[in-house]
Amino acid sequence: MSLPIIIQGGMGVGVSNWSLARTVAAQGQLGVVSGTLLPVVLARRLQLGDTSGNMRRALARFPLQDMAERVLADWFMPEGKPDDRPFKAVEMPSVDASPAFTELTVVANFVEIFLAKEGHSGVVGINLLEKIQLPTLPSLYGAMLAGVDYVLMGAGIPRAIPGALDQLALGQAARLKLDVTAAAGAAAPEVFTEFDPKGFFGRAQAPGLKRPFFVAIVSSATLATTLARKSTGRVDGFIVETESAGGHNAPPRGPMQLNAEGEPIYGERDRPDLDKIRALGLPFWVAGSHATPDRLAEARRLGAAGVQIGTAFAFCEESGVDPLLRQEVCILAKSGLAKVHTDPLASPTGFPFKVVRHPGTLASPEHYAARPRLCDLGYLRETFVQADGSFGYRCSGESVANYVSKGGSPAATEGRKCLCNGLLATVGLGQRTRNRAELPLVTAGQEVAHLTRYLTAGRSSYHAADVIAGVLAPADKVTCAPALATAHNA
């Protein structure tokens, strides 16, 4: 299989939707959907009436139609929910998830990949976060049922994912060890989440599936080496991400120091050693402020197969960002006012997280202070074992009193934002009640200040094709990186 030169970033929640991924893939590059919160995304799209019919068209192709019908019966509202009514709540991920939640997770991932792959012969990937562990296996399986070509994963050390892909492709049960903390004074137990394709299909034999390529998102040669040598299965390549990329960033090495703006200070120790990564003999792509022909040529000269681009795609017409919000960010860029802040506290994961400074979002201190602290989606919750041996869940973005009552430290709640709700609002799927509407939270890399390169000649918007054409403009010839092996499991 020939390698893509451009990997479109898998930005969540719902920014890298099926429409953007399909557009990029149809142009010969790697289109990527965000796998984050897809059960909630599908449930809310169906509650809004699925006016385009796309969700129902994809559901009609799901291999277990009785399951697809259950999802429709649970979530589809033909007339669409009234604006002043809240979305019906989706079960939060847990160790003992219900069969209905597992079904919704598999189906939602199938739907997104099916639509992204529809109508072209290009390749499509899905991006997942290692930090969100509980729904990972059913998410992978749903994507594989739809023929996903690549799995991209970062925000942690996903050593167990390649082996899980091998097992799921063969129709065998896979399991992942969860990060679990214990009650004070107790040792943390080993806890696993499991997914069995045979049990899911209710048959003695599950279908064999294509094993997608696995590309790990790393920030250092040390992590790349660990994954290449110690993963449970084949690692097919790396995306090497620098701190200028949007979303979650790896924290600086050593004690975190902040600059005058309250942002983490990165130094030479945080620069990935591309020579060592190249020596591993696997393809890699460079991410973070690489959306120009010169930066692409530089990456290729250093041995990269190409680049990953997120921010430039995030604000194009095909992305999932709410159109009005997308237009406002483009106006900020044209005015020279588009600013990104690397917030060391915002994310409940503990990783630094980039937010666009926008007055109408949770990045605004007054809006952040006014929002009630609650966790009603639960994807970034921490799993812990209580004194009686049962599982508990806490999120540093929930109310301080609740978090502390579950054994959490008050200091861990300072500055935390509800990424789940904020990012859903960014793509027009925010929760709304009679009294309150969730405000968006926009993430982007440092490239947001340079969106003007696509907004020339009085244009107020641009398309994914403009980004691809701009990055692939003529440049010096460079030596190609190694190709991926083409062998797949049956």
N, C-alpha and C positions, 0 to 999 in steps of 0.2 A: 504494500500500500504506500503510495506517495505521501509525503508529509505535507501538512498545511503550512503555509508561511505565516498566516495570521490565525491566531486562536482568539475568538471573541470571548471576553471575560464572562464568567457565569455569575452575574450580579443578582443578588436577591434583596428582598423577596419580590419575585415577579418582574423585575426590571429586565432581566434576560429571559424573556418569555418565548413561547414557541414561535411567534411571528418573527422576532428578531433572529433567532437561531436559524429558522428556515431560510430567511433572506440571505444570511451570511453563508450558509451551507450551499445554497443554490449557486453561489458565485465562486465555489471551489475552495472556500476556506472552512475552518472548523467552527460551526455554529454551536453554541453551548446554551443550555437552559439552566436556570437556577433550580436546584432540587429542594431549596429551603421552604418549609411550610406549604408544600404543594397540596396536602390534604385540605388545609384551610382555604387556599386559593381556589381549588376546584369547587369546594362547598359554597363559597361566596359567589363565584361566577354563576353557579346554578341557581342560587337564591336570587340573583339579579335578573333571572329569566333567560340567560343564554340566548340573547336576541339574535346573535349571528348563527346559532345552531352548531357552532364548531365543537363545543363540548359533547353534545349529543351525537354528533357524527363520529367522533372518536370513540365514545362509549359503545356505539353500535359495532365497533370492530374489536372490542375486548373479547378475549377467547372464552371467558366464562360469562355468558349473557345473563344468567340468573343473578350473578354478583353485580353486574352493571345495572340491572333493573333495581336492585336493592339500593344502590347509591342514588339513582334517580328518585326513587320513592322517598328516600330520606331527605334529599336536599333540593330537588328541582321545584321552583315556583314559577309556573307558566306565565303569570302576569307580572312577575318580579315583586320583590318585597317593597312596601312603602318606604319612602325616604326616612321617615321618623321612627321606623321600627328597627331594632337591632338585628344584626345577623344572628341566626341560630348558632349556639356555641358548638364547636367541635371538641370532642374529647381531647384532653391533653396527653402527650406521650408519657408512658409509664412502663415500668418493668412488666407489669401484668396487664398489658393493653388488651382491650376487648377484641373479639374477632371482627366486629364492625369497623373499628379503627384501623386494624391491619388491612382489611379489604379496601377501605377508602384510601389508604396510603399507597397500596399497590396500584389501584385503579388510577389515582391522580397522577402518578409518575408515568404510567402507560399513556395516558391521555396527552400529557405534555410532549413526550417524545414522539408519539405517533403523529401529532400535528406538525412537529418540527421536521419530521422526515418526509412528510407528504409532498408528492409532486416534483421530486428531483432525485438525483443520484448522489448527492453530496453526503458528507459525514456530519454527524451530530453527536455532541457529548452532553453529559450532565455533571454539574458541579455540586458537590456536597461538602459539608463541614465536619471534620472529625469531632469537633466539640459537641455536635448534635448527634448523639449516638443511638438513642432509643429507636428512632424510625429508620435507621440506616439500611438494615437488611431488606425489609419490604420495599423501601424506596428503590434500592438497586434492582430487586427482582422485577418490579413494575417497569422500570426503564429497560431492562433486558428483554422482557416480553415484547416490547415495542421495537427491539432491534437496535438499541443504543450502541454507538460505535466507540465512544470513549467515556471513561469515568475520570473526572478530575477531583482531587480532594486535598484540602489543606486545613489550616487552623488546628494543628496538632501533628501527631506522628502516626499516620494510618498504616502501620505495618501489617495489620491483619486483613486489610481489604483485598489485596491481590489473591490471597488464598480463598477468601469468601467468594470472589468472582469465579474462581475455578470450580468451586463446589456447586454454586448455583447454576453455572452453565451445564453441568453434568446432571442437574436435577437432584442434587444431594443437599441434605441439610447443612446449613452453615451457622456458625455462632461467633459472636464477638464479645470479648471481655469488656465490661463497663467500668468506667471510672466511678468508684463509689467511695464515699468517706464514711467513717464509723463514728459512733457516739464517743464522747470523751473517755479516754482510758481503754478503749476497745480496739482490737485489730480490725482493719477493713477486710471483709470477706471477699472471696472471689465470686463475682456475679456475672452471668452471661445472658445475653439476649440471643434468641435462636429463631431461625426461619427455615421451615421444611417445605420445599416445593410440592412434595408428594401429599403432605397433609393439606396444603392450600388447594390443590386440585382435587383432593379426595380420591386419589387413585394410587395404585401400587407403583405406578411409573409416572414421573413428571416429564414433560417434553425437554429435550436437549436444546440449549440455546447458544447463540454466538457469545463467546467470551470477549467482552469489550477490552480495548487497550486501557491500561491504567497509567495515568500521569499524575504524579504527586506534585503538589505546590510546596516549594521549599524556600527558605531564605538563607541557607548556608550550605557549604560543601559538606560539612559534618553531617547534617541531616540527610542530604542526598546520599551520602555514602552508607549511612545506617540503613536507609530504606532499600538501597540497591542490594545490600549484602544480607540483611536480616529480616526482610519481609517474608511472609508466609507463601508468597507466590511471585510471579513475574511482574516486575516493575518495568514499564515500557518507555518511560521518559519523565522529564521534570519541567515544571514551570518555575523559573527562578525569579522570585518576586522581591523587589526592593521596597523601601519604606515610602516611596512616592506613589505607590499604587493605592487605589481606593479600598473601602471596606476595612476589614481587619488587617492589621499589620503585626508582624512578629515584634515582640518587645526588644529594646536594645539589650545587648549582652552586658552583664554586670548590673550593679545598682542603677535604678532608673533615675536620671537627672532630667530636669525640665528647663526649657529656655524661658525667656521673659514672657512669652505668650502662653506658657503652661503646657508646652508640647514636649514629648520625649526628645532627647538629644541623641542622635545617631552619629557614630564615628566610624573610623576605619575598620574596627573589629566587626562592624555590622555589614560590611561590603562583602557580598558573596564572592568566593574565589572561583571564577569561571574556569580557570585552567584545571583545577582539581575536579570540577564537575564534568568538564569535557573528557578528562582522563577515564571516567567511568565507562565511556563508550556507548552511552545512551543518548538519544536526541534530547535536546532541551530548548526551551523558549524563554526569552527574557521579558519580564513584565515590570511596568512602572515607568511612565513617561517615555514610551518608545513608539509613539504614533506618528512618526515622520520617516521619510525615505532614508535620511541620514542615520537615524537611530537604528532602523532596520538593517542598513548596510553594516553599521558598526557591530551589531549583534551577530550578524552572519560571519563577519571577519573573525570574530572571537569563537566561532564554531557552533553558534546556535542555529537551529533549524528555522527560527523566525522569532516572532514576538507575540505576546498576548496583549490585547488592547481592551480596556474596559470603559473608561470614562467617555471616550469619543463615541462609542456605541450607546452608552447609557442615555444620551440626550438626543439621539436621532429619532426620526419619525416612527421607526418600527419598534422602538423599545416600549416597555410597559409603563414607564413613568407617566403619571397623569399629564395630559397635554398642556394644561395651563401651567403646571409647575415646571414642566420641561421648557416652555416658552420663557418663563420668568428667569430660569437659570441661564438660558441663552442671552437674554437681555442683560443680565448681570455680567456675563462674559464680554459682550460687546461694549459695555460701559467701563470695563476694566475693574469691576467690583466683585467678580467671582472669587471668593476666598474659601480656602479649605483649612480646617483646624484638625490637627491630629490630637484627638481627645484621649488622654490616658485612662479616663474613668468611665466613659460612656457605656461601654459594653459590659454586660454581666459576665462575659467570658473571662474578663481580666486582660484581654488583649487591647492594645491601642486601636482606636476606631476613628476613621476620618469622617467628618461631617462638614457639609457645605453651610457656611454662615448665611442663613436666609431668615428674614424677620418673621415669616409666617410659619415657622417650623419649630420642632422641639429644640433646635439649636439656639433658639432665643431664650435667654435666662428667665424672662417673665412667663413665657409659655411653659417652660419646664417646671417652674415653681408652682404653676396653677394646676398642673395635671395631677389627679389623684394617683398615688402609687398603687398599682395593682398588677398582678400577673394572671391573666386569664387565657393565655395561649400556651405558655409553658415550654417552649422549645429550647430555651436556654437555662432551664432549671438544673440545679445540681441534685444528684441522687445521693441520699445518705441512708444509713441504717440506724434506726432508732434503738433505744435501750431494750425494747421488747423484741427486737429482731425484725420488725416490719420496716418497710421502705418509706422514706419521707422525701419530700421534694421542696427545695427552696430556691428562690431567685433573688439576687441582690437588687433587682429592679422593683420588687414588690414592697409593700409597706414595711417600714423599719421594724415596727412592733412584731409583725408576722415573722419576718426574717430572723429576728433575735430570738423569738419564742421557739424557733426550730434549731437553735444552737449556732446561728450565724453571728458574725461580729458586726457591731454597728458601723465600724469603720469601712467595711466592705460595701456598704450601701451608698456611701457618699458619691454624688455625681452620676450615679448609674441611671441610664435611660432605658425605657422599654423599647428595645429594638424591634421586637416582633410586631407590636402594634404600630409603631412609627413607620416601619418599612412597608407594611401593608397599606397604610394610608398614602404613602408615596405613589403607589400604583392604583389609587382609586378604590381600594378595597378596605378602607379603614372602618372601624366600628363606629356606629352613630346611634345615639339615643335622642330622646326629646330634649335632654338637658346638655348633652355634650357630644362633640365629635372628636375622634382621635386626630391629632395633628401629624403631618408627615415628618419624617427624618430622612434627609437626603445625604447619601454618601457618594463621594467621588474622589478621584486622585488629583494630584497637582495639575494634571492636564486640563482641568475644567477652565483654567484661565486662558487656555489656548483654543477654545472652541471657535474662536473668530476665524480660524483658517477655513472653516466650512460655511461661514456666514457672510461670504463676500457678495458684492454687487447687490446690496439691499435685501439679501435673503434673511428671513427670520427663522428658518428651520433647514434641516438637511436630512439626508438619507444614509442608511448603512453603506450603500454603494459608493457614496462620496468618501466615506472613511477609507474603504478598501482601495479605491482608485488613488486616493491621496497618498496612502502608505506605500502602495506598489508602484509609484511613479518611478521612472528610470533611475537606476543607481549603478555603481560599479559592479562588475561581476565578482562573485564571491564563491568560495568553495562550499559545496553542499555538506550538510551534516549527515550522520548515518541514518539510513532508512529504518523504519520499523519492520520487524519480522511480520510476515503475512499469515502465519499459521494461527488458526483459531481452533478452540475446541468445537466439537460438533454441536 
